[in-house]
Amino acid sequence: MQAASGMPSSSSISMSPSSLPLMSTTTLLCLVLCSSLLQLALAKEQYHEFVVQEASVTRLCRQRSIMTVNGQFPGPTVEMSEGDSLIVRVINRGRYNVTVHWHGVRQMRTGWADGPEYVTQCPIRPGGSYTYRFTVAGQEGTLWWHAHSSWLRATVYGALIIRPRAGVAAYPFNYFNPPAKEEIPILLGEWWDMNPIDVVRTATRTGAAPNVSDALTVNGQPGDLYGSCSSKDTATFAVKSGETNLLRFINAALNTELFVSLAGHTMTVVGADASYTKPYSTTVLMIAPGQTTDVLVTFDQPPGKYYLAARAYASAQGVPFDTTTTTAIFDYGVGVGGGGSSSTTTPAMPTLPAYNDTAAATAFTTSLRGLRKAELPSKVDESLFFTVGVGLFNCSAGQSCGGPNNTRFAASINNVSFVLPSTVSILQAHYSSQGGAEQQGSVFTADFPANPPVQFDYTAQNVSRALWQPVPGTKVYKLKYGAGVQVVLQGTNIFAGENHPIHIHGYDFYVLAQGFGNFDAAKDSLSFNLDDPPMRNTVAVPVNGWAVIRFVADNPGVWLMHCHLDVHITWGLAMAFLVEDGVGELQSLQAPPPDLPIC
């Protein structure tokens, strides 16, 4: 959540306008200076060691070796306060290359710590290590970390919780709702009986669609609706009658957007993607992969057991998806962390929307509002129009092609299917080219199109087959430091229209509007919310629809933008922004660290 500046707190100094003239300039300067020094003193530096290694776990009656961090699945929760710095040494004792991405962290001038392989760094090889160093400033709420190499994030992920600075600020939602007694991270995920790396490698070999997951999970457990094999594999949370708890939801699933509901209880949304929202009460959440949602729940129902359940929101017609339902249990027992149970009866089950209930998904996402007035760019310097969707590559001679009608699946933005480099990262090539080494052109080109090369009816039922095949390339779009940027993200109905969760690294952005059909600038700009739009780092672009986002390019470096359905980024639904340095050191990318991995 964006830091709640201007909100009252128990530690703030109250000054009425009438009292200000009584204070001398020296006193006021002292108060400001003392406050600044206090905030600096409260900021801390944390050190963590993440050992990526294999561990044996049993799910759905099958024992399997999976990649973990420190032997944990999900991985360790990192808790910090706004303003703190993290130093995380990642040691790779696994058998695959790996990187770690700190999803949603702004990484101001520290793009080397962002993590996507071959974009900001070469991966950490087996036996190697790399230390991520960065400060989290101006952000509060729930974020997360995950592997950003192949499909390792199927099991390599964990929560990143950022609280207000101690003694300086409090949760702003405490002034609208009862203060939360407990905070409960809830990580939603997917489980494959196969090794996920083998799943994606098998699909990539032929260009076919990969197998869907075998189960959905809550905190790594599938829940007790998967037959006798999962009766003990259920996450359980003990709660106390009358108390209000803060539930921190993270959708860590690879390929599944999720409807979530808690039987018998109303959830009050107070934050999304580490930005505070106006309190909004609902019985159903829709959380896309990459997104986080913070809710307050008052446990005011008759003592008993209540299921938290999640299942797919599947927006694409005719595309296979995981049809299972994962559950956790909230038990009115003796309290969080205690033993015992309030009841031995079967837990109450919530009613979830139908898999294809786009109206329910839209009702949730369009109800979110920012807590405070938006600080929008004073002007739009870059007005971009990006089409996003899935297509097909024709099969070349000698290729093995497992897609429809002897093709290979592809995905693209503005008809460019993103190809990762392999010899050096894009950020390294950019940084080196600034110093005079002319390797940039051999790694990437800075000619990503600002508009689709061909305009057409993007959401038509039958898009011409001539438009189905994108062009592979490693292209970036250059932005000047400080530019105001507006991007229209337009979904297409090539092959199949689908809700695409689009994530931008290194930036938060305001979601001004979203709708269905083709974006019409003259008409749809009239519906822009310029007052209190929600701030996100991942926006769910509606199936056969569009979303409009705005941000200021105030963070120099190379920043990946991609669909957070991993099947789609595997097929190329990505691009990168290259934000140039501004003026002076504080507007320039830091130098790369000495232990940056080499390819």
Long-range contacts (C-beta under 8 A, 24 or more apart in sequence): 1-139, 1-140, 1-141, 1-142, 1-162, 1-271, 1-274, 1-275, 1-276, 1-294, 2-138, 2-139, 2-140, 2-274, 2-275, 2-276, 2-508, 2-535, 3-82, 3-138, 3-139, 3-140, 3-164, 3-169, 4-140, 4-164, 4-169, 4-171, 4-172, 4-276, 4-371, 6-372, 7-169, 7-170, 7-172, 7-175, 8-170, 8-175, 9-164, 9-168, 9-169, 9-170, 10-170, 11-167, 11-168, 11-169, 38-167, 38-168, 39-83, 39-165, 39-168, 42-81, 42-83, 42-165, 42-166, 42-167, 42-168, 43-81, 43-83, 43-84, 43-85, 43-165, 44-80, 44-81, 44-84, 44-85, 45-84, 45-85, 45-86, 45-87, 46-78, 46-80, 46-84, 46-85, 46-86, 46-87, 47-87, 47-88, 47-89, 48-76, 48-78, 48-86, 48-87, 48-88, 48-89, 49-88, 49-89, 49-91, 50-75, 50-76, 50-88, 50-89, 50-90, 50-91, 50-100, 51-91, 51-93, 52-90, 52-91, 52-92, 52-93, 52-94, 52-98, 52-124, 52-147, 52-156, 53-93, 53-94, 54-94, 54-95, 57-220, 59-191, 59-215, 59-217, 59-221, 59-222, 59-230, 59-233, 60-191, 60-193, 60-214, 60-215, 60-222, 60-226, 60-229, 60-230, 60-233, 61-229, 62-193, 64-193, 64-195, 66-155, 66-195, 67-94, 67-96, 67-98, 67-147, 67-152, 67-155, 67-156, 68-155, 68-156, 69-156, 69-158, 72-158, 73-155, 73-220, 74-155, 74-157, 74-158, 74-159, 74-187, 74-189, 74-219, 74-220, 74-252, 75-145, 75-156, 75-157, 75-158, 76-158, 77-158, 77-159, 77-160, 77-161, 77-185, 78-145, 78-158, 78-159, 78-160, 78-161, 79-161, 79-163, 80-136, 80-160, 80-161, 80-162, 80-163, 81-162, 81-163, 81-164, 81-165, 81-166, 82-136, 82-137, 82-138, 82-139, 82-140, 82-162, 82-163, 82-164, 82-165, 82-169, 83-135, 83-136, 83-137, 83-165, 84-135, 84-136, 85-133, 85-134, 85-135, 85-136, 86-132, 86-133, 86-134, 86-135, 86-136, 87-131, 87-132, 87-133, 88-131, 88-132, 88-133, 89-129, 89-130, 89-131, 89-132, 90-124, 90-129, 90-130, 90-131, 90-132, 91-129, 92-124, 92-125, 92-126, 92-127, 92-128, 92-129, 93-126, 93-127, 94-126, 95-126, 96-126, 96-149, 96-150, 96-152, 96-197, 97-123, 97-124, 97-125, 97-126, 97-149, 97-150, 98-123, 98-124, 98-147, 98-149, 98-152, 98-156, 99-123, 99-124, 99-130, 99-147, 99-148, 99-149, 100-132, 100-145, 100-146, 100-147, 100-148, 100-156, 101-145, 101-146, 101-147, 101-148, 101-505, 102-132, 102-134, 102-143, 102-145, 102-160, 103-143, 103-144, 103-145, 103-146, 103-160, 103-290, 103-503, 103-537, 104-139, 104-143, 104-144, 104-160, 104-273, 104-274, 104-292, 104-508, 104-537, 104-538, 105-134, 105-136, 105-139, 105-143, 105-160, 106-136, 106-137, 106-138, 106-139, 106-506, 106-507, 106-508, 106-555, 107-134, 107-505, 107-506, 107-555, 107-557, 108-135, 108-137, 108-555, 109-555, 109-556, 109-557, 109-586, 109-588, 109-589, 109-590, 110-134, 110-135, 110-590, 111-427, 111-506, 111-555, 111-556, 111-557, 111-558, 111-559, 111-589, 112-427, 112-590, 112-592, 112-593, 112-596, 114-505, 114-506, 114-557, 114-559, 114-560, 115-148, 116-148, 116-505, 116-560, 117-148, 117-149, 117-420, 117-425, 118-420, 118-421, 118-422, 118-425, 118-426, 118-599, 119-420, 119-425, 119-426, 119-427, 119-505, 119-558, 119-560, 119-576, 120-425, 120-426, 120-427, 120-505, 120-557, 120-558, 120-560, 121-425, 121-427, 121-428, 121-596, 121-597, 122-424, 122-425, 122-428, 122-596, 122-597, 122-598, 122-599, 123-149, 123-597, 123-599, 124-597, 125-597, 128-597, 129-595, 130-595, 130-596, 130-597, 131-593, 131-595, 133-593, 136-162, 139-274, 139-275, 139-508, 140-164, 140-274, 140-276, 141-271, 141-273, 141-274, 141-275, 141-276, 141-292, 141-294, 142-185, 142-248, 142-249, 142-250, 142-271, 142-274, 142-292, 142-293, 142-294, 143-273, 143-274, 143-292, 144-187, 144-250, 144-252, 144-292, 146-252, 150-197, 150-200, 150-201, 151-196, 151-197, 151-199, 151-200, 151-254, 151-566, 151-570, 152-196, 152-197, 153-252, 153-254, 153-566, 154-189, 154-190, 154-191, 154-192, 154-196, 154-254, 155-196, 157-187, 157-189, 157-252, 158-187, 159-185, 159-187, 159-248, 159-250, 161-185, 161-248, 162-274, 171-270, 172-276, 172-371, 173-270, 173-271, 173-276, 173-279, 173-296, 176-270, 176-279, 177-244, 177-268, 177-270, 177-279, 177-296, 178-244, 178-296, 178-298, 179-244, 180-244, 180-245, 180-246, 180-296, 181-240, 181-243, 181-244, 181-245, 182-239, 182-243, 182-245, 182-246, 182-336, 183-245, 183-246, 183-248, 184-237, 184-245, 184-246, 184-247, 184-248, 184-336, 185-219, 185-248, 185-250, 186-218, 186-219, 186-247, 186-248, 186-249, 186-250, 186-308, 186-328, 187-218, 187-219, 187-220, 187-250, 187-252, 188-216, 188-217, 188-218, 188-249, 188-250, 188-251, 188-252, 188-253, 188-258, 188-260, 188-287, 188-310, 188-326, 189-216, 189-217, 189-218, 189-220, 189-252, 189-253, 190-215, 190-216, 190-217, 190-253, 190-254, 190-255, 190-256, 190-322, 191-215, 191-216, 191-217, 191-222, 196-254, 200-566, 200-570, 203-402, 203-570, 204-570, 205-400, 206-400, 206-401, 206-402, 206-403, 206-408, 207-393, 207-395, 207-399, 207-401, 207-402, 207-403, 207-407, 207-408, 207-409, 207-410, 208-402, 208-403, 208-408, 208-409, 209-319, 209-320, 209-403, 209-409, 209-567, 210-567, 210-570, 212-255, 212-320, 212-321, 212-322, 213-253, 213-254, 213-255, 213-256, 213-322, 214-322, 214-324, 215-322, 215-324, 215-326, 216-253, 216-256, 216-258, 216-310, 216-311, 216-312, 216-322, 216-324, 216-325, 216-326, 217-326, 218-308, 218-310, 218-326, 218-327, 218-328, 219-328, 221-326, 221-328, 222-324, 222-326, 223-309, 223-325, 223-326, 223-327, 223-328, 224-327, 225-324, 225-325, 225-326, 225-327, 226-324, 234-327, 234-328, 234-329, 235-328, 235-329, 236-328, 236-329, 236-330, 236-331, 237-328, 237-329, 237-330, 237-331, 237-336, 238-331, 238-332, 238-333, 238-334, 238-335, 238-336, 238-337, 238-338, 238-339, 238-340, 239-299, 239-330, 239-331, 239-332, 239-333, 239-335, 239-336, 240-299, 240-332, 240-334, 240-335, 240-336, 241-299, 241-300, 241-303, 241-332, 242-298, 242-299, 242-300, 243-298, 243-299, 244-296, 244-297, 244-298, 244-299, 245-296, 245-297, 245-299, 245-336, 246-270, 246-294, 246-295, 246-296, 247-294, 247-295, 247-296, 247-297, 248-292, 248-294, 249-285, 249-287, 249-292, 249-293, 249-294, 249-295, 250-292, 251-287, 251-288, 251-289, 251-290, 251-291, 251-292, 252-289, 253-289, 254-289, 254-565, 254-566, 254-567, 255-289, 255-321, 255-565, 255-566, 255-567, 256-289, 256-312, 256-314, 256-321, 256-322, 257-286, 257-287, 257-288, 257-289, 257-312, 257-313, 257-314, 257-315, 257-361, 257-499, 257-501, 257-540, 258-286, 258-287, 258-288, 258-310, 258-311, 258-312, 258-313, 259-284, 259-285, 259-286, 259-310, 259-311, 259-312, 259-313, 259-352, 259-353, 259-357, 259-360, 259-361, 260-284, 260-285, 260-286, 260-287, 260-308, 260-309, 260-310, 261-285, 261-308, 261-309, 261-310, 261-350, 261-351, 261-352, 262-297, 262-306, 262-307, 262-308, 262-330, 262-350, 263-306, 263-307, 263-308, 263-309, 263-347, 263-348, 263-349, 263-350, 264-301, 264-306, 264-348, 264-350, 265-297, 265-298, 265-299, 265-300, 265-301, 265-306, 265-330, 266-297, 266-298, 267-295, 267-296, 267-297, 268-295, 268-296, 268-297, 269-293, 269-294, 269-295, 269-368, 270-294, 270-295, 270-296, 272-368, 272-534, 272-536, 273-508, 273-535, 273-536, 273-537, 273-538, 274-508, 274-537, 275-370, 275-371, 275-508, 275-534, 275-535, 275-536, 276-370, 276-371, 276-372, 277-368, 277-369, 277-370, 277-371, 277-534, 278-369, 278-370, 278-371, 278-532, 280-367, 280-368, 280-369, 282-364, 282-367, 283-350, 284-352, 284-353, 284-360, 284-364, 285-364, 286-313, 286-360, 286-361, 286-364, 286-365, 286-540, 288-499, 288-501, 288-538, 288-540, 288-564, 289-501, 289-538, 289-564, 289-565, 289-566, 290-501, 290-503, 290-537, 290-538, 290-564, 291-501, 291-536, 291-538, 291-540, 299-330, 299-332, 301-332, 303-332, 303-342, 303-343, 304-331, 304-332, 304-342, 304-343, 304-345, 304-347, 304-348, 305-329, 305-330, 305-331, 305-332, 305-341, 305-342, 305-343, 305-345, 305-346, 305-347, 305-348, 306-330, 306-331, 306-347, 306-348, 307-347, 307-348, 307-349, 307-350, 308-350, 309-349, 309-350, 309-352, 310-352, 311-352, 311-355, 312-355, 313-353, 313-355, 313-356, 313-357, 313-360, 313-361, 313-499, 314-355, 314-356, 315-356, 315-358, 315-361, 315-497, 315-498, 315-499, 315-543, 316-496, 316-497, 316-498, 316-499, 316-543, 317-356, 317-496, 317-497, 318-496, 319-496, 319-498, 321-355, 323-355, 325-352, 358-499, 358-542, 358-543, 361-499, 361-540, 361-542, 362-514, 362-542, 365-514, 365-540, 366-514, 368-534, 369-529, 369-532, 369-533, 369-534, 370-510, 370-532, 370-533, 370-534, 370-535, 371-532, 372-532, 373-531, 373-532, 374-510, 374-530, 374-531, 374-532, 374-533, 374-535, 376-510, 376-530, 376-550, 377-484, 377-485, 377-550, 377-551, 377-552, 378-484, 379-484, 380-484, 380-485, 380-486, 380-550, 381-480, 381-483, 381-484, 381-485, 382-450, 382-479, 382-483, 382-484, 382-485, 382-486, 382-553, 383-450, 383-486, 384-450, 384-451, 384-477, 384-485, 384-486, 384-487, 384-488, 385-450, 385-451, 385-452, 385-487, 385-488, 385-490, 385-519, 386-413, 386-414, 386-452, 386-487, 386-488, 386-489, 386-490, 386-575, 387-412, 387-413, 387-414, 387-415, 387-452, 387-458, 387-490, 387-491, 387-492, 388-412, 388-413, 388-489, 388-490, 388-491, 388-492, 388-500, 388-502, 388-541, 388-563, 388-573, 389-458, 389-491, 389-492, 389-493, 389-494, 389-495, 389-497, 389-498, 389-500, 389-573, 390-494, 390-495, 390-496, 390-498, 390-568, 390-571, 390-573, 391-417, 391-467, 391-468, 391-469, 391-470, 391-494, 391-495, 392-468, 392-469, 392-495, 393-417, 393-469, 393-470, 394-469, 404-495, 409-571, 410-469, 410-470, 410-472, 410-571, 410-572, 411-470, 411-563, 411-568, 411-569, 411-571, 411-572, 411-573, 412-470, 412-471, 412-572, 412-573, 413-561, 413-573, 413-574, 413-575, 414-448, 414-449, 414-451, 414-452, 414-453, 414-575, 415-449, 415-452, 415-453, 415-454, 415-467, 415-470, 415-471, 416-448, 416-449, 416-470, 416-471, 416-472, 416-473, 416-475, 416-572, 416-575, 417-470, 417-471, 417-472, 417-473, 417-571, 417-572, 417-573, 418-473, 418-474, 418-475, 418-562, 418-569, 418-572, 418-573, 418-574, 418-575, 418-576, 419-472, 419-473, 419-474, 419-572, 420-474, 421-474, 422-599, 423-599, 424-599, 425-558, 425-599, 426-474, 426-476, 426-558, 426-576, 426-578, 427-557, 427-558, 428-592, 428-596, 430-558, 430-578, 431-589, 431-591, 431-592, 434-581, 443-474, 444-474, 444-475, 444-476, 444-576, 445-473, 445-474, 445-475, 445-476, 446-475, 446-476, 446-477, 446-478, 446-578, 447-475, 448-475, 448-476, 448-477, 448-575, 448-576, 450-477, 452-490, 457-518, 458-490, 458-491, 458-492, 458-493, 458-518, 459-491, 459-492, 459-493, 459-497, 459-516, 459-517, 459-518, 459-544, 459-545, 460-493, 461-493, 463-492, 463-493, 463-494, 467-494, 468-494, 468-495, 470-572, 472-572, 475-575, 475-576, 476-558, 476-575, 476-576, 476-577, 476-578, 477-575, 477-576, 477-577, 477-578, 478-577, 478-578, 478-579, 478-580, 479-553, 479-577, 479-578, 479-579, 479-580, 480-553, 480-579, 480-580, 481-553, 481-554, 481-556, 481-579, 481-580, 481-581, 481-582, 481-583, 481-587, 482-552, 482-553, 482-554, 482-582, 482-587, 483-552, 483-553, 484-550, 484-552, 484-553, 485-550, 485-551, 485-552, 485-553, 486-512, 486-548, 486-549, 486-550, 487-548, 487-549, 487-550, 488-519, 488-521, 488-546, 488-547, 488-548, 489-539, 489-541, 489-546, 489-547, 489-548, 489-549, 490-518, 490-519, 490-541, 490-546, 491-541, 491-542, 491-543, 491-544, 491-545, 491-546, 493-544, 497-543, 497-544, 498-543, 498-565, 499-540, 499-541, 499-542, 499-543, 500-540, 500-541, 500-563, 500-565, 500-568, 500-573, 501-538, 501-539, 501-540, 501-541, 501-563, 501-564, 501-565, 502-538, 502-539, 502-540, 502-541, 502-547, 502-561, 502-562, 502-563, 502-564, 503-537, 503-538, 503-561, 503-562, 503-563, 503-564, 504-537, 504-551, 504-559, 504-560, 504-561, 504-577, 505-559, 505-560, 505-561, 506-555, 506-557, 506-559, 506-579, 507-537, 507-551, 507-555, 507-559, 508-535, 508-536, 508-537, 508-551, 509-535, 509-536, 509-537, 509-539, 509-549, 509-550, 509-551, 510-534, 510-535, 510-549, 510-550, 510-551, 511-535, 511-536, 511-539, 511-547, 511-548, 511-549, 512-548, 512-549, 512-550, 513-547, 513-548, 514-539, 514-541, 514-542, 514-545, 514-546, 514-547, 514-548, 515-542, 515-545, 515-546, 516-542, 516-543, 516-544, 516-545, 516-546, 517-544, 517-545, 517-546, 518-546, 519-546, 519-548, 524-548, 538-564, 553-577, 553-579, 554-587, 555-579, 556-580, 556-581, 556-582, 556-587, 556-588, 556-589, 557-589
